[in-house]
């Protein structure tokens, strides 16, 4: 772990040194990712919007409800999340996934050095960061958590699933609040609970998809409580104890929604 941390620290230094040698910020600097071609000028927005529409349709619809001046940045954030989320399902070896995660970690470092790589999502994300002064920490949390999740193993308990959801879904909502110029502790609390609820429900919704591929990621503590094995889900069993597992996990998501409702009561909101 210490060696990995030192390696990443060294990488960050090299990234910013490359920025100093890379010419004018954002104009031709950075590294093009293999297999990507840069769209025509102005095409990055359309690329992000189309990617989100195809891969995260609910997020696409939610983004359309945002103010017009924030919509392009919202598509960039959602497209970034899609790029990371689809890595796990598109690889056969963990090493490949780690390399792609490293590309995005380096891309974010370059973005904050004003030297985004020649990749449409990264380019549009750079514009969003400059436009809204978004916090780098949230991007890194999302990358780090997605990287840890490359292992094909079930969550040990519901708390581990909640932590994953906090560092991915909630972090994305924190960035969205920053993009909208909202600084309010109640909004932050609501975003935390909404993100956890969304992450739990996403895990449940994906269970049939994963089970068909011989994989189960539901929290082991709840499965053990009801005497349900991963094989039960893979075989598509629907006995009461299997339904009880689903109910208990869904109930935890509902608890977060109830907490969110408390923090969403009308009140003064502070803006940047």
One Martini backbone bead per residue (centre of mass of N, CA, C, O) as a GRO file, in nm:
protein
  272
    1UNK     BB    1   0.058   0.062  -0.022
    2UNK     BB    2   0.300   0.258   0.007
    3UNK     BB    3   0.410   0.215  -0.279
    4UNK     BB    4   0.158   0.312  -0.425
    5UNK     BB    5   0.157   0.599  -0.308
    6UNK     BB    6   0.438   0.680  -0.421
    7UNK     BB    7   0.368   0.634  -0.718
    8UNK     BB    8   0.140   0.844  -0.733
    9UNK     BB    9   0.304   1.088  -0.647
   10UNK     BB   10   0.501   1.070  -0.885
   11UNK     BB   11   0.287   1.099  -1.106
   12UNK     BB   12   0.186   1.384  -1.034
   13UNK     BB   13   0.456   1.522  -1.092
   14UNK     BB   14   0.482   1.434  -1.391
   15UNK     BB   15   0.223   1.556  -1.496
   16UNK     BB   16   0.295   1.860  -1.434
   17UNK     BB   17   0.557   1.861  -1.597
   18UNK     BB   18   0.422   1.804  -1.868
   19UNK     BB   19   0.254   2.061  -1.871
   20UNK     BB   20   0.497   2.261  -1.895
   21UNK     BB   21   0.575   2.112  -2.186
   22UNK     BB   22   0.271   2.122  -2.345
   23UNK     BB   23   0.197   2.410  -2.362
   24UNK     BB   24  -0.092   2.525  -2.402
   25UNK     BB   25  -0.364   2.512  -2.222
   26UNK     BB   26  -0.573   2.276  -2.387
   27UNK     BB   27  -0.373   2.294  -2.663
   28UNK     BB   28  -0.262   1.978  -2.739
   29UNK     BB   29  -0.228   1.854  -2.486
   30UNK     BB   30  -0.153   1.554  -2.397
   31UNK     BB   31  -0.301   1.227  -2.418
   32UNK     BB   32  -0.395   0.998  -2.636
   33UNK     BB   33  -0.622   0.757  -2.656
   34UNK     BB   34  -0.662   0.456  -2.744
   35UNK     BB   35  -0.933   0.457  -2.986
   36UNK     BB   36  -0.950   0.770  -2.999
   37UNK     BB   37  -1.135   1.039  -3.139
   38UNK     BB   38  -1.160   1.358  -3.216
   39UNK     BB   39  -1.393   1.569  -3.232
   40UNK     BB   40  -1.534   1.816  -3.340
   41UNK     BB   41  -1.575   2.120  -3.275
   42UNK     BB   42  -1.819   2.086  -3.016
   43UNK     BB   43  -1.862   1.756  -2.998
   44UNK     BB   44  -1.838   1.682  -2.691
   45UNK     BB   45  -2.126   1.732  -2.595
   46UNK     BB   46  -2.264   1.523  -2.777
   47UNK     BB   47  -2.104   1.281  -2.683
   48UNK     BB   48  -2.192   1.287  -2.385
   49UNK     BB   49  -2.498   1.283  -2.425
   50UNK     BB   50  -2.505   1.012  -2.583
   51UNK     BB   51  -2.371   0.835  -2.370
   52UNK     BB   52  -2.586   0.884  -2.151
   53UNK     BB   53  -2.835   0.797  -2.311
   54UNK     BB   54  -2.731   0.495  -2.351
   55UNK     BB   55  -2.611   0.431  -2.032
   56UNK     BB   56  -2.792   0.680  -1.865
   57UNK     BB   57  -3.105   0.761  -1.893
   58UNK     BB   58  -3.184   0.879  -1.618
   59UNK     BB   59  -2.954   1.087  -1.612
   60UNK     BB   60  -3.042   1.228  -1.871
   61UNK     BB   61  -3.320   1.327  -1.773
   62UNK     BB   62  -3.217   1.485  -1.527
   63UNK     BB   63  -3.035   1.683  -1.689
   64UNK     BB   64  -3.276   1.822  -1.846
   65UNK     BB   65  -3.381   1.971  -1.568
   66UNK     BB   66  -3.163   2.157  -1.583
   67UNK     BB   67  -3.012   2.424  -1.631
   68UNK     BB   68  -2.882   2.522  -1.926
   69UNK     BB   69  -2.595   2.623  -1.807
   70UNK     BB   70  -2.552   2.309  -1.672
   71UNK     BB   71  -2.590   2.069  -1.874
   72UNK     BB   72  -2.309   2.012  -1.997
   73UNK     BB   73  -2.175   1.945  -1.726
   74UNK     BB   74  -2.360   1.711  -1.652
   75UNK     BB   75  -2.278   1.531  -1.890
   76UNK     BB   76  -1.982   1.512  -1.812
   77UNK     BB   77  -2.019   1.373  -1.538
   78UNK     BB   78  -2.185   1.130  -1.643
   79UNK     BB   79  -1.974   1.032  -1.850
   80UNK     BB   80  -1.753   0.972  -1.649
   81UNK     BB   81  -1.916   0.758  -1.495
   82UNK     BB   82  -1.957   0.568  -1.734
   83UNK     BB   83  -1.665   0.508  -1.803
   84UNK     BB   84  -1.613   0.367  -1.527
   85UNK     BB   85  -1.856   0.163  -1.504
   86UNK     BB   86  -1.781  -0.005  -1.783
   87UNK     BB   87  -1.513  -0.146  -1.721
   88UNK     BB   88  -1.591  -0.408  -1.564
   89UNK     BB   89  -1.775  -0.527  -1.816
   90UNK     BB   90  -1.516  -0.497  -2.044
   91UNK     BB   91  -1.343  -0.714  -1.891
   92UNK     BB   92  -1.113  -1.006  -1.825
   93UNK     BB   93  -0.887  -0.830  -1.681
   94UNK     BB   94  -0.773  -0.646  -1.423
   95UNK     BB   95  -0.531  -0.502  -1.554
   96UNK     BB   96  -0.698  -0.348  -1.760
   97UNK     BB   97  -0.864  -0.187  -1.556
   98UNK     BB   98  -0.624  -0.045  -1.418
   99UNK     BB   99  -0.532   0.108  -1.672
  100UNK     BB  100  -0.796   0.270  -1.711
  101UNK     BB  101  -0.795   0.404  -1.436
  102UNK     BB  102  -0.522   0.544  -1.476
  103UNK     BB  103  -0.607   0.722  -1.703
  104UNK     BB  104  -0.820   0.884  -1.530
  105UNK     BB  105  -0.631   0.978  -1.313
  106UNK     BB  106  -0.444   1.132  -1.509
  107UNK     BB  107  -0.663   1.308  -1.636
  108UNK     BB  108  -0.735   1.467  -1.381
  109UNK     BB  109  -0.457   1.581  -1.332
  110UNK     BB  110  -0.448   1.730  -1.606
  111UNK     BB  111  -0.697   1.905  -1.571
  112UNK     BB  112  -0.568   2.054  -1.310
  113UNK     BB  113  -0.324   2.143  -1.526
  114UNK     BB  114  -0.451   2.234  -1.803
  115UNK     BB  115  -0.415   1.917  -1.961
  116UNK     BB  116  -0.604   1.756  -2.144
  117UNK     BB  117  -0.689   1.495  -2.302
  118UNK     BB  118  -0.769   1.340  -2.618
  119UNK     BB  119  -1.084   1.337  -2.489
  120UNK     BB  120  -1.410   1.418  -2.481
  121UNK     BB  121  -1.473   1.389  -2.178
  122UNK     BB  122  -1.220   1.531  -2.068
  123UNK     BB  123  -1.265   1.800  -2.210
  124UNK     BB  124  -1.545   1.863  -2.082
  125UNK     BB  125  -1.451   1.836  -1.789
  126UNK     BB  126  -1.254   2.071  -1.795
  127UNK     BB  127  -1.471   2.286  -1.845
  128UNK     BB  128  -1.630   2.231  -1.585
  129UNK     BB  129  -1.404   2.290  -1.385
  130UNK     BB  130  -1.356   2.585  -1.477
  131UNK     BB  131  -1.654   2.689  -1.448
  132UNK     BB  132  -1.703   2.553  -1.124
  133UNK     BB  133  -1.478   2.462  -0.936
  134UNK     BB  134  -1.419   2.165  -0.890
  135UNK     BB  135  -1.360   1.895  -0.684
  136UNK     BB  136  -1.111   1.663  -0.701
  137UNK     BB  137  -1.173   1.454  -0.475
  138UNK     BB  138  -1.433   1.328  -0.601
  139UNK     BB  139  -1.302   1.200  -0.846
  140UNK     BB  140  -1.100   1.020  -0.687
  141UNK     BB  141  -1.308   0.858  -0.531
  142UNK     BB  142  -1.441   0.726  -0.771
  143UNK     BB  143  -1.193   0.585  -0.884
  144UNK     BB  144  -1.102   0.427  -0.632
  145UNK     BB  145  -1.369   0.267  -0.594
  146UNK     BB  146  -1.383   0.138  -0.875
  147UNK     BB  147  -1.116  -0.011  -0.849
  148UNK     BB  148  -1.188  -0.188  -0.600
  149UNK     BB  149  -1.448  -0.311  -0.770
  150UNK     BB  150  -1.300  -0.513  -0.974
  151UNK     BB  151  -1.360  -0.720  -0.788
  152UNK     BB  152  -1.522  -1.043  -0.786
  153UNK     BB  153  -1.713  -0.955  -0.515
  154UNK     BB  154  -1.883  -0.951  -0.247
  155UNK     BB  155  -2.026  -0.793  -0.007
  156UNK     BB  156  -1.991  -0.827   0.325
  157UNK     BB  157  -2.184  -0.572   0.372
  158UNK     BB  158  -2.394  -0.304   0.382
  159UNK     BB  159  -2.171  -0.097   0.454
  160UNK     BB  160  -1.995  -0.145   0.203
  161UNK     BB  161  -2.211  -0.057  -0.001
  162UNK     BB  162  -2.246   0.229   0.116
  163UNK     BB  163  -1.956   0.323   0.070
  164UNK     BB  164  -1.956   0.290  -0.232
  165UNK     BB  165  -2.196   0.484  -0.281
  166UNK     BB  166  -2.070   0.737  -0.153
  167UNK     BB  167  -1.801   0.731  -0.353
  168UNK     BB  168  -1.998   0.762  -0.611
  169UNK     BB  169  -2.293   0.873  -0.610
  170UNK     BB  170  -2.254   1.101  -0.402
  171UNK     BB  171  -2.012   1.238  -0.536
  172UNK     BB  172  -2.170   1.316  -0.791
  173UNK     BB  173  -2.370   1.501  -0.633
  174UNK     BB  174  -2.165   1.699  -0.520
  175UNK     BB  175  -2.078   1.801  -0.800
  176UNK     BB  176  -2.359   1.900  -0.883
  177UNK     BB  177  -2.388   2.112  -0.665
  178UNK     BB  178  -2.142   2.276  -0.747
  179UNK     BB  179  -2.243   2.333  -1.037
  180UNK     BB  180  -2.508   2.491  -0.906
  181UNK     BB  181  -2.403   2.659  -0.645
  182UNK     BB  182  -2.438   2.475  -0.385
  183UNK     BB  183  -2.430   2.571  -0.024
  184UNK     BB  184  -2.547   2.301   0.180
  185UNK     BB  185  -2.583   2.084   0.436
  186UNK     BB  186  -2.859   1.958   0.361
  187UNK     BB  187  -2.784   1.885   0.071
  188UNK     BB  188  -2.552   1.697   0.146
  189UNK     BB  189  -2.717   1.494   0.310
  190UNK     BB  190  -2.913   1.421   0.086
  191UNK     BB  191  -2.698   1.320  -0.116
  192UNK     BB  192  -2.594   1.091   0.056
  193UNK     BB  193  -2.864   0.928   0.075
  194UNK     BB  194  -2.928   0.908  -0.225
  195UNK     BB  195  -2.669   0.762  -0.309
  196UNK     BB  196  -2.709   0.512  -0.134
  197UNK     BB  197  -2.982   0.429  -0.247
  198UNK     BB  198  -2.890   0.406  -0.542
  199UNK     BB  199  -2.669   0.190  -0.500
  200UNK     BB  200  -2.851  -0.031  -0.383
  201UNK     BB  201  -3.054  -0.048  -0.619
  202UNK     BB  202  -2.848  -0.110  -0.839
  203UNK     BB  203  -2.763  -0.381  -0.721
  204UNK     BB  204  -3.041  -0.511  -0.744
  205UNK     BB  205  -3.099  -0.465  -1.052
  206UNK     BB  206  -2.825  -0.633  -1.135
  207UNK     BB  207  -2.868  -0.930  -1.046
  208UNK     BB  208  -2.970  -1.077  -1.304
  209UNK     BB  209  -2.726  -1.004  -1.478
  210UNK     BB  210  -2.507  -1.135  -1.294
  211UNK     BB  211  -2.628  -1.419  -1.260
  212UNK     BB  212  -2.603  -1.492  -1.568
  213UNK     BB  213  -2.268  -1.457  -1.498
  214UNK     BB  214  -2.195  -1.591  -1.218
  215UNK     BB  215  -2.279  -1.334  -1.029
  216UNK     BB  216  -2.253  -1.200  -0.682
  217UNK     BB  217  -2.299  -0.879  -0.475
  218UNK     BB  218  -2.443  -0.926  -0.234
  219UNK     BB  219  -2.465  -0.910   0.087
  220UNK     BB  220  -2.354  -1.161   0.299
  221UNK     BB  221  -2.496  -1.108   0.573
  222UNK     BB  222  -2.790  -1.129   0.462
  223UNK     BB  223  -2.772  -1.403   0.331
  224UNK     BB  224  -2.693  -1.560   0.592
  225UNK     BB  225  -2.941  -1.484   0.764
  226UNK     BB  226  -3.130  -1.653   0.531
  227UNK     BB  227  -2.979  -1.894   0.390
  228UNK     BB  228  -2.827  -1.773   0.132
  229UNK     BB  229  -2.690  -1.836  -0.174
  230UNK     BB  230  -2.540  -1.770  -0.469
  231UNK     BB  231  -2.670  -2.011  -0.618
  232UNK     BB  232  -2.965  -1.919  -0.586
  233UNK     BB  233  -2.936  -1.679  -0.784
  234UNK     BB  234  -2.818  -1.825  -1.032
  235UNK     BB  235  -3.088  -2.020  -1.039
  236UNK     BB  236  -3.348  -1.833  -0.973
  237UNK     BB  237  -3.459  -1.829  -0.703
  238UNK     BB  238  -3.799  -1.765  -0.511
  239UNK     BB  239  -3.792  -1.791  -0.230
  240UNK     BB  240  -3.848  -1.645   0.067
  241UNK     BB  241  -3.547  -1.602   0.150
  242UNK     BB  242  -3.476  -1.448  -0.107
  243UNK     BB  243  -3.685  -1.220  -0.071
  244UNK     BB  244  -3.574  -1.125   0.205
  245UNK     BB  245  -3.312  -1.015   0.104
  246UNK     BB  246  -3.429  -0.800  -0.082
  247UNK     BB  247  -3.596  -0.654   0.132
  248UNK     BB  248  -3.366  -0.569   0.324
  249UNK     BB  249  -3.207  -0.403   0.119
  250UNK     BB  250  -3.439  -0.213   0.032
  251UNK     BB  251  -3.491  -0.099   0.318
  252UNK     BB  252  -3.224   0.057   0.336
  253UNK     BB  253  -3.292   0.251   0.108
  254UNK     BB  254  -3.551   0.365   0.241
  255UNK     BB  255  -3.414   0.493   0.484
  256UNK     BB  256  -3.258   0.703   0.317
  257UNK     BB  257  -3.509   0.844   0.203
  258UNK     BB  258  -3.617   0.939   0.477
  259UNK     BB  259  -3.374   1.113   0.545
  260UNK     BB  260  -3.387   1.293   0.294
  261UNK     BB  261  -3.666   1.421   0.359
  262UNK     BB  262  -3.568   1.584   0.601
  263UNK     BB  263  -3.342   1.755   0.434
  264UNK     BB  264  -3.578   1.856   0.209
  265UNK     BB  265  -3.684   2.076   0.354
  266UNK     BB  266  -3.780   2.376   0.343
  267UNK     BB  267  -3.521   2.630   0.283
  268UNK     BB  268  -3.243   2.788   0.301
  269UNK     BB  269  -3.012   2.863   0.033
  270UNK     BB  270  -2.678   2.852  -0.046
  271UNK     BB  271  -2.463   3.037  -0.254
  272UNK     BB  272  -2.171   3.114  -0.425
   0.00000   0.00000   0.00000
